[in-house]
Amino acid sequence: MKYSPNTIEKRWQESWDNAALFEVKELPDREKYYLLEMFPYPSGKIHMGHVRNYTIGDVIARYKRMTGKNVLHPMGWDAFGLPAENAAIDNNTHPAKWTYANIDHMKSQLRMLGLSYDWKREIATCDPDYYKWEQLVFIKMFEKGLAYKKRTNVNWCDLCQTVLAKEQVEDGCCWRHTNREVTIKEMDSWYFKITDYAEDILEKCDSLTGWPERVIAMQKNWIGKSYGAIIKFPLADSDQVIEVFTTRPDTVYGVTFMCFAPEHQMLREMIKGTEQEKDVLAFVERNMKIAGFIRTAEFTEKEGIFTGRYAVNPLTQEKIPIFVGNFVLADYGTGAIMCVPTHDQRDFEFACKYNLKKRVVITPADTELDSDTMQKAYEGQGILVNSGRFNGLANHKAIEEIALYLDSQGIGSKTVNFRIRDWNISRQRYWGTPIPMLYCQKCGIVPVDEKDLPVVLPLNMELREGGGSPLSFEPDFYETKCPKCNGIARRETDTMDTFVESSWYFARYASPRYEKAPVDEYSVKYWLPVDQYIGGIEHAILHLLYSRFFTRVLKDLGYLHVDEPFKNLLTQGMVCKETEECPEHGYLFPDEVKDDKCTKCGSQVIRGRSLKMSKSKKNVVDPAFLVDTYGADTVRMFCLFASPPERDLEWSDQGVEGAFRFLNRVWRLVDDNLDNLKNAPKVNEEALDGDLKALNRKIHETVKKVTNDIEDRFHFNTAISAVMELINDAYRYMNDAKEMDESSWSVIREAAEKTVILLSPVVPHITEELWHILGHEGYLIDTGWPGYNEGALEKDKRLIVVQVNGKVRSKMEVPAFLSDKEIEAKALEDEKVKAFIGEKGIKKIFVVQQKLVNIVI
């Protein structure tokens, strides 16, 4: 019978569904294992990145269940967001209709891969039954001061027509539109107080031993903890004080000017009425439109303008000019910096450009520095000079001493600063979770009454071409009553950042239909934390950081018992493919190339570098086409065999063909020999010898190798390779054997059955079919993972290296059961060794771990 993947796969998928094979519940007497891949945005079609990600997760889920774990493996949809809204506008439809149609199609595509999801736990974040609980959590956060509204400068994308969180700005551009620079706007926005948890999130990074070091480093850097001091500089001719954060209080005597960020809250009032006001405001307006990343980049010229005002150095009592600098950011420290040109290169260049004073306050040992002749700043260690009572002190000690002195004088204090800023969650678009807040002229900002949740996103909205939320133009939505005074109130028309939904969905999976709270206490105590989370490295800052924050919030609100959401994290590599480009028609899809020629014009195609698969580069492969052509098992096997999961996968059509050929070899091993295999008795290992014993040993070696590769490293590629070697050895034995007796067929059957079981997490359809062809009942996933016999791994002979005075003189094969004394005797009988020793006397003989003999003469 020919291997027919399409027929087999459809039949077994229906069988698994009918048996509800992957549905789970809490079983207190069994160890749980919660396996989760990052859920997808329902864009319409799955791509090869999805296939790889979800196949990796499926193999782990199936393997863990076969080892006896109670496995939770759910799937859902990150369904809100701007892409759906924009796509709906472009296609003249509604985001809800667009989203749910995409969900239906993508779900059917995921099903064709044979993924072991518990679909009864499926969630879509655009469902009011989901975001109702998100709104409740928002209200609880508001009541605890963790959600608040303020007017501030925000990152704005003109294309998205909405605010971006700091984490959503990449290289100065919108994370969705990498060619569109972000601008700065002042507006009212809702924030989550993630800074309240910054210390704990940072501290617990080191407890995440199952996370990649790269992700931990990225999060630590983003949180950006730095130790330093707040120093109070009086504003000259005023009773106001300017606070500055610095990590270098040892250089305070060298401060000769100060720089404000263009957004500094004191600036406009401070310059009012000065000669410089008009020019300063023009400078400020110009630079506020430029994203901070661009302003602080090395390639950006450092510019400033004098404000006309002075501050007073609190230790030298010297008046120092205040500038506005394009390189100063409002969201770092206090938005004002003290400038020490002799000991900071950026300050040095700025001082030279604007002819500002310089003063040396740190010199290397036994060396003098002259500020007038310095060609660059001295940024090394040294001794303090021109620093009053602190002269002669090593600067690393002066950091602490000066900070303590500032504190004792009431002009400063030691402090810790964090780079991370509170999370701006307001979005001025329609397709998102409504923020459950009201504005009452009498009562101010008031949360929606909990009994009125959810605040349902109305579906009868007409989307606006220019972007922006139609909610603010719909009286039926925003006109309401205040729950406190029953007076007229206006509903908030901003929606939440969609990263809020993905910050807690993993907890909702534990009890997705629970109707009394965001989560059921019993269920989350059983299932959380997630034991293995899988997703791309690109989520290290946004989603993964926000999820760690939200988990802590939910714990403090009494909903969860864990601090960390994900025990282990696997960041899979990208799926890459070389580009194909026509000189006339640009990038081409694979089906637009034939015999290295463009099918449109016949031009020679230029093959480019292997890049991440993307629609823009057209270097994509359609998973549905591959499944239809080769079957889901072939696609799964190639994705796992081509590369370790954490590495990028280089696409290869030949590799797919190779995976298909291998599965056919496995099929033929069973199908071509079925009668002999079915009638074969159980293996009698004690009766085996020679090549048959070696093949039996190979079976046990393969089980051990595959188990270790999956359990310890998720190195599915080497696990598959080990099974391929076993299949090769089985075929080789059958080809070389003079006669295939019952004993031979028993070992071949054992090889075939172990192959089927070992490959079942990787290629579940063909293995399920072969398992039943071999006469077994039940499902493979309930069969149990095979063990191996350590005794069967022992080889009949072992190789011994013989050295004389530390140099190799011979190698010999000896029976594995020989003792050290017997090995020693064999070494002395070796002709090569005897010839070298000759008449010389032997001083000592060492036998090392029955692998090496060293004779000292």
N, C-alpha and C positions, 0 to 999 in steps of 0.2 A: 504494500500500500504506500502510495506516495505521500510525502509530507505536505500537507495542505494547511498552512497557517491560518488563513482567513476562516475556514470552516471550523477548525479546532478552537480558535480564540473566541469566536462568537459563542460557541456552545458552552465553553467553560465560564465565560463571563456571565452568561445567563444562569448557569448553575450556581455560581457563587452568590449572585443576587437573590435567587429564589431561596437559597439556604440561609440568607442573612448572615453570611459567613464572617463578615468583618464588623458586625455590630457588637459593641461591648458594653458592659456595665461594671460597677464597682464590685470587686470580689475581694473582701478583706483577707481571705486566706491565701491569695496569690500576690506575688510581687508585681507591681504595676510598672509599665514603661510607656511614657508619653512621648511619642515621636511626632514632630510637626515640621512641615516645610512652610516657609513664608507664603501666605495666601496671595493669589494673583489679583491684579486689576483686570476686570473682564473686558478686554480690548476687542474681543471678537473671535480671535483664533489663537491657539497655543503655538508657540515657536519652539525651536530646539533647546533653547535655554530652559523653558518650562519642562520639556521632556527629560532633560538631564537631571534637573533639580528634583523632580518628583519621582523619577526612577531610583535615584540614590536613596531617597527617603523610603520608598516602597521596599527596597531590598532589606534595609535595616529593620523595618517594621515586621516583615515576614520572618526574617531570621530570628528576631527577638521572640516572636510568638512561638516559633518552633523550639526555642530553648526554654519554653515554659512561662514566659512573661504574659501578663494581661495587658495587651497593647492597645492604647488609644491612638488612632491615626485618623484625624478629622481633616476636612477640607471646607473652604468657604470662599467668600469673594470680598475683596476690598473695593466696594462698589461705588462709593461716592467719589467725587473729584472733578477737577477742571477738564481733563481730557474727554470725559463723557459729555459734559456740558457743551464743549466746543464741537465735538463730533455731532451732537444732536442738532446744533445750529447749522452746521455745514450740510447735514442730510435732511434738514427740514422735518425733524421729528422731535420727540420729547426724550429727555435723558433717561427717564424711567423705562420707557419702551425700548430704547436703545440698549440700556444696561441689561434688562432682563432677557432680551433676545440674545445678547452676547453670552450671558450666563448659560442659557440653555444650550447654545452651540458649543461653548468651551467645555461644558460638563460632558457632553456626548463625546468630545475628543479625548478628555481625560479617561472616560470609561473605556475607550477603545485600547488604551494602553494597559488595561488590566490592573489598575492601581487599587490597593486594598484599603480604600477609604470607608469609614463609617458614615455613609451619606445621610443617615438620620440626624446627624449632628450638624449638617450643613447650615451655615449662616451667610447672610448678605448684609453688609453694614448699612445699606440704604433702607433696610426694613425697619419700620417704626418699633417693632418688638425688640430690635437690637438697640437702636439709638435712644429709646426711652430711658434705658438704664444709664447710658452715657450722660444724658441730661440730668438725671438724678445725681450722679457723681459730681457733675459740674456744680450743682446747687450746694452739695455738701462741701465742696472745695471753697465755694464763695463764702459759705458760713464760717469756715475755718481760716479765711484770709488767704487761701491758696489760689483763688481766682479773683482777679481784680481788673479794673479798667482804668486806663490813664491815657492822657494825650502826650504823644511823643513822636519823634522822628522814626519812620518805618521804611523798610525796603519795599519798593514798589516796582512791579513789572507792568509796563504799558501793554504788552501783548496779552498777559493773563488778566489785566485789569483788576489786580488784587495785591494785597500785602503778602510779603514773603517773610518767613522766620529767618533769623540769622543763619541757621543751619541749611537753609534752602538757597543760599547765595553761593555759587561756585565760581571761583575766579572772577568775581565781580559781576557775574551774569546770573540770570534766572536758571535754576536747575533744570527747568523744562526747555528753555530756549537759550542754548549756549552761545548764541550770537547776539543776544539782546542784553545790553548793560542795564543793571538795576539802577533806578534813581531813588532819591530820598524824598519822602513826603511827611508832612506833619498831620497826624490824625489820631482820633480816639480808637483805641484797640483794647481787646481783652487779652490778658496775660495769665499764664500759669506760673506759679512761683517755684520753678525748678531750682532756683538758687538756694532755697531753704534746704534742699537735699543734696547740694553739690558736694559737701564734705563727705557725707555718707556714701554717695555714689562713687566718689573717687577712692575712698578708703577701701571699699569692698571690691574694687577692681582686682586687687591681688588675691581675692578669694575665688575668682573665676578661673580655676585651674584647668577647666575644660574648654576654655576659649582660646582662639589664636592670639599669640602675643601681639601681632600687628593690630588687631582690633582693640585690645587693651591699651596699647600705646596711643592709638588715635583718640580714644575716649579720654585718656588722661590729658593729652595735649589740648583737647577741646575744652575740657573743664578748666585747665590752665591755672592751677593753684600756684601762687607765688607769695613768699614771705617778704614783708617790708614794713614800711611805716607811713602813716599819714602825717604830713607836716603842714602846719597852718601858716600861710603867708598873709599878713595883713595887706589889704588893698590900700595903697597910699591915698591920703586925703579922704578917708572913709572909715567907718566903723565896721565894715564888712571884712570877712576873712575868706581867703581862697585856700581850699584844701587840695593837697597834691599827694598822690600815692607814689612811692618810690621804693624800689628794691635796693637802692644804694644811698642810704642815709649817711654813709661815710664820705660822700662827695658834696654834702649840702653847703659847705663853705665855698665851694667852687661854682655855685649857681650864679650866673650873671644875667640870665633872662628867663622868661617863662613863656610857654606856648599854650594857647587854648585850642580845643577842637572847635570847628566852625559851629557845631551844635550846642556848645556849652550854655547852660541855662542862665548864667550870669551875664553873658556877653552883651546882649542887646541893651540891657539896662545900663550896663557899665559904660558903654560908649556913647550913650545918649547925650547930645549936645556938644560932643567933641568935634574938632576940625576934621578928624579922620572918620567920622561916623559913616558918611556916604560911601567912601571907598571901602571901608571895612565891610559894610553890609553887602556891597557888590561882590567882594571876595567871598564872603560867607555864602551868598546865594549860589554863586558859581560852583563852589566846592561841595555844597550840600547835595547837588545833583549827581555827584560822582560817588560811586560805591566806595566804602572804606578799603576794600581789598585793592582797588586800583590806586587810591590815594597813597597807600602805604607800600605799594610794590617798589622793588628796587629800581625798575626802569622809569618810575615817575619822578620828575624833578621836584625836589622839596622846596615849597614856596611858602611865604608868609607875608603878613602885613602888620605894621605897628598899630596898636589900638589907640595910642595917645595916653594910655594909663600905665601906672607903675605899681608893682608890688614891693613889699619890704622883706628882704631875707631875714628871718627871725633870729638868726645867730650872728650875722655880721651887721645887721641894721642898715644895710646898703639898699638903696632903691634900685630895682631892676625893671627893665621895660617888659611889658606884656605884649606878645605877638599872638596873632591867630595863625596856626600852621596847618597846611593841608594834610600833613602826615599824622596829626593827632586825632584820635578817635574818641568819641563821647562815651562809648561803651567799654572802654578799658580804664580801670582805675576810676578817677573822678572826672576825666575829660580835660584835665589840665596837667601839664607836666613841667617839672623844673628842669632847666637845661644847663648842662655842665660841659662846655665845649672842649675842654682839655682832656676829658676822660670819656667821651662818647663821640664816635665818628660822625654820626648824623648831626649832632649838635655842633660839632666842629665845622662841618661844611656849611651849616646854616649860619653860624657866626661869621665865617669868612665872607659869605655871600652878602650879608647885611652889615658887615663891619662892626660887629658886636665885641664887647670886652671878653677876654679869656683870663682865667686864673688857674694856675697849677695848684692842686691840693694833694696829689699823690705822686711820689717819685720812687723809682726803683732804688734798691739799696745801693749806696755809694755812687749815686748818679743824680745830677741836677737837670731839671727840665726848664726850658725858657719858653713861656707862652708866646713870646714874640717871634721866635724862630722855629717853633714846632711845625712840622709838615703834615702831621696827622695826630689824632688823639692818642694818648697813652691809656690803654684799657686793661693793663695788667695789674698784678698785685704790687704793693709797695708800702711806703711809710707816709703818714700824713704830714703835710707841711701847710703853712698858711691856714691852719685850722684851729687857732686859739688854744684852748686847754687840751686839745687832743693831738697836738703836734708830737711826732715821734712814735705814735701808736701804729701798729700794723693795721692796714685798712680792713682786713677781715675781722679783726677784733673791734675796730671802730664802728662797724655796722651795728653791733649790739650796744656798745657804750653810748654812742650818740643817740640811738633810739631811746634808751633809758633816760638819758639827760633831757631829751625833748619832752618825754612824758612827765618828768619831775617838774619841768617848768610850765607845763600846761600848754605847750605849743606843738604837741605832736603825740603820737602813740604808736606802739607796735601793732601791726595788723596783718591780716591775711587777705589777699585779693584773689578773686576768681575771674577767669576770662569769660566763662559761660554767663549768659544773660537769660533773664526770664523768657519763657516761650510765648511768643505772640501767636495766638490761635485764632484771631479774627480773620475771616475771609469775606471779601465783598462780592461773593458769587452765590449762585442759587443752589447748585447741586451739592448740598452738604447738610450736616446736622444743624438744625436751628438752635441758636444759643437761647436757653430758657430763662431770659431775663426781660424785665419790663422797666419802663421809665415813667414815673409818676411825678407830676409837678409838686405834689404835697409830700410824698414819701421818698422821693429820690429813686435810686436803683433798687428794684425789688425782684426777688426770684419768683418765678411762676409757682403757684401752689402745687405741691407734689401730687395731689389727687388729679390735677389737670394734665399730668404728663401721659403720653408724650406730646410735646408741641410738634404736631405733624407738619412736615413740609408739604404745602399744597401742590397738587399735581396739575391744577388748571392754570398754569403759568405760561405766559408767552415770553420766550427768551428774547433778550435784546441783542441785536447784532454787534453793538459796540462793546459788549461785555457788561460787567456790573450785575448786581442782583436785582431781579424784578420784584423781589419781596418789598423793597423800599418804595415801590410804586403801587402796591396793592393794599388799599385800605382794609379789605376783608381780612387780610393777614395781620397788619400791624395795629389796627384799632382794637383795643381791648379794655378791660376794667382792672383796676388795681386790686389785688387780693387783700390788701390791708385796709384801705379806706373806701373801696368800691368806686373811687373816682376814675376819671378818664386817664388811661395810660396808653403808652405806645410800646409795642413789642420790638425787641431787638431784631434787626433785619440782617445782621451779619450771620454767617454760618461758621462752623468750626473747621479748623484745619483738618484735613482727612487723616493726618498722622495721629489724631486723637483716637479715631476708630481702631487703628492698627496697634495702638498702645496697650490694649487690654483684651483683644479678641481671643487670645490663647486661654484666658481664664473663662470666658463665656462658653467655650467648647465643652468644658467640664459639665455644664448643665444648661444647654442651649435653649431649652423650653421652660426653664424655671420662671415663674410669674410673680414671685414675691420680692425679688431683689436681683441685683446684677448677677450674682452667682449663688449657688446653693452651697452652704457651708460644708456639708458632709462631702459633697462631690469634689470641691476644690481641695479639701484636706487630703482626699485620696489621690487625686491626679497630679496636683501641682507640687513642685515646679515641673516644667517641661524637661524631660530627661535629655532629649537631643533635638536641637533646633537647626534648621538648614536653610541657608539663604546667601545672597551675594554680599561681598565685602563692601559694596557701595552703600549698604545700610548701616555701617558701623556707627556713624554719628547720629543720623536722624532717628530711624525706627528703633534701633537697639538701645540708644540712650534714653529716648522717650519712654520705651517700655520699662526700663529699669526704674525711671522716675514714677511712672504710673503705678507700678506694682507696689512701691513704697506708700504711695497715697492710698491705694486700696487697702493696704494693711493697716494704716493709721485710721482709716474710716471703719475698720472692723470687718471688712469683707474677705480679706486674705490672711494667711498665716505665714507667708514667705516674704523675704526681702527681694530675692532675685527671681526673675521669671524663667530663666533658661540655664539649666545646669551645664550643659555642653553645647558648643556652637561649632558647626562645620560651615565654612564659607567656600562653596564650590567655585571652581574656575569658570571662565566664559567658554562658550562654544564659538570657535573661530573658523573662518574659511577664507581662502584667497579670493580677491576681487577679480572680476573680468570686465575689461573696459574696451569700448570701441572708440576709435579716434573721432568718429562722427556722432555716435549716439550715446556716448558716455557709458556709465555703469550698466551692465547687463545682468538679467536674471539667468540662472543656469540653463533654462530651456530656450534662451535666446542665443545660445552658442552651440554650434555644431562643427565638429572637426576643426576647432580653434578659429572658427570664422563667425562673424556676426551674421545672424540669419536675416537681418534687415537690409544689410548692404553688401555683405560678403567681405568686409574688411578683416584683416588679421586682428585677432583679439589680443590685447595686452594683459598679461596676468600680473596682478599686483601682490602686495604683501597679504599675509593671512591676518585678518582683522575680525573683531567681534561681529558676529552675524547681525546685520541691520537692514531694514527696508531701504534706507537711504543709499547704502552701498550695493544693494541688491544681491549680496552674497549670502542668500538665505536658502534653506531647504525646507520644503513643506512636509511636516511630520505626517499629515494625512496621506500624502502620496507614498511616503516610505512604508507606512503601515499597510496600505493597500497593495503595494508591490512585494514587500518582503515579510510582512507580519510584524506585530508589535514586539514579539520576543527578539527578533533580529535587531530592531531599533534599540531596544533596551540593552541588549548585549553589547552592541557597538559603543553606546554611550558610556558603558561601564568599563569596557575592555581597553578603549583607546587611550585612557589617561587616568592617573589617580584623581580622586574627586576634587582635591584642592587645587589642582593644576588646570590650566586652560586645555580644552580639548580641540585638537586640530582635525577638522572635518576631512574625511577621506571616503570617496565613493568605493574605492577598492576595499577599504576596511569594512564597510557595510556588506559588500559581497562576501568577504571572508567570514564574517559572523554568520551569514546565511548558510554558507557551505559547511561550517562547523556544525550548526544545528542539524543539517541534513545527515552529517556523519553520525551524530548521536542517534538520530532517528533510525538510520539504517542498521546500526549496531543492534538495536532491539528488534526492529521489524524483520530484517533479513534472517535473524536467528531465533525467532520467537518460539518455535516448537522446542528447540533444544534448551532455551533459557527457562521456559515454563516447567520443563521436566527435570531440571537440574536440582540435585539435592542441596542441602545446606553445606557450606564450606566446612571441611574438617581440617583445620589449620595444622594439626599435629602430623597429618599424613602428607603434607605438601613438601616438595623439595625442588631444587633446581630453578628453572625459569618460572615455573608456576608459583613457587614460594616467593620469588622476587616480585611477581605481579601482585600477589596478595599483599606483600609488604608495601608496594606502591599505592595500593588502595588506602591502607592505613596512613601512610605518609600524606596522601592527598587530603584525607579528612582532617588531619592535624593542621596541615598548611592552610586550607580554606578556613577552618575555624579560627585560627590565629589571625589570619589576614582580615577577616570581617570583624571579629570581636575586638581586636586591639587597635586596628589602624584604618578600617574601612577601605582597605586597598583591594577593591574588587577586581582590578585588572590582574594582579598577581594571583588572586584566588581563581579566576577564570583560566589563567594560563596553566595553573596546576592541574585543573580538570582536563584541559586540552592534552597535557602530557600523559595523563592516565588513559585517555581515549586512544592516543597514539600507541601506548604500550599494549593496550588490549588488542588492537588491530594487529600490531606487530607479532604478538604471541600467536594469534590465530593463523596468521600467514606463515609463521615459521614452524608451527607445531606439526609433527609427522602424523599425529593422531589426536583428535579431540575426544577424550573420554568424559565420563560423568564428572570426574574431579575437575577437569579443565573447564567444562561448562559451568560448574558451580562457582568457580572464581570469576569467570566472565560475567555471569549473572550478578555476582556481588559487585563487580566493577560497574556494570550498567545501572544497578539500583542505587549505588552510592552516587554515581554521576547524576542521576535524576534528582535525588534528594538535595545534593550540594548545589545544583544549578537552579533548584526550584524558586528561591527568592529572586534570582536574576531573570529567568525565563519561565514564568509560572504556568503558561498555557501548555507548551509542548511537554513539560515535565509532568503536569497533571495527566495529560493524555497517555504518556508512556507508562506512568505508574499504574494506571488502570489496565492498559494493554498487558502489563506484566502480571495481572491477576489480583491486584490489591483493591481494597475498598476504602471509602472515606477520602478525605481531602489531605493533600500533602502537608498543608500548613498545620494540621493536627497530628501529623505522624511523629513529630519529635526530631530534634537534630541528632545526627549520628555521633557516636563516640568512636574512639579508636583504641586499639590494644597496644600498649607500650611494648609488650613482649614481641608482638609481630613486627615491630619496627627494627628489632635487632637484626643486624646483618650476619651472614654466615662467616664472612671473612672481613678482616680489616687490614688497612695498609699501614705498615710500620716504616718510619724513616730511621735509618741508622747513620749516626755521626761518629766520627773519630776525631777527638780533640776539637769538637764543635763544628767540624766540616762534614757535609753530607757525602757519604761514600757509597751508600747503597739504599735501595728500597725493596721491601719484601711484603708479600701477602701471607698472612697467617690465619689460622682458624680463630674466630672471634672469642672462643671460650678459653684460650690459653691464659695461664697466669703470668705474672711479671717474670718469674724465674724461667718459665718455659720460653717466653719471648726473648729473654736474655740469651738462653742457650741457642735458639734459632739464629740470633744475630751473630754469635760467635762462629756458627757453622757456615755462614754466608761466604761464598768463595771470594767475592770482592773485598769483604772486610778482612778475611784471613790473609789475602795477598798484601793488603796495606799494613797490617799489624806485623806480619813476619815473625821475627824472633824477639821483638820488643816486648817488654813486660807490661802487663795491664795493671794500672794503679786503681782504677775505680770504674764501675759500670752503673749508669743511671737509666732507669726505665720511667718515662714521664707519661702518665695518664694513658698507658697502653697505646701511645701514638708515636713515641720517639724513644730511641735508644741512643745514649751518648757514651762512648767508650773513651776513657782517658788513659793514654799510654805515656 
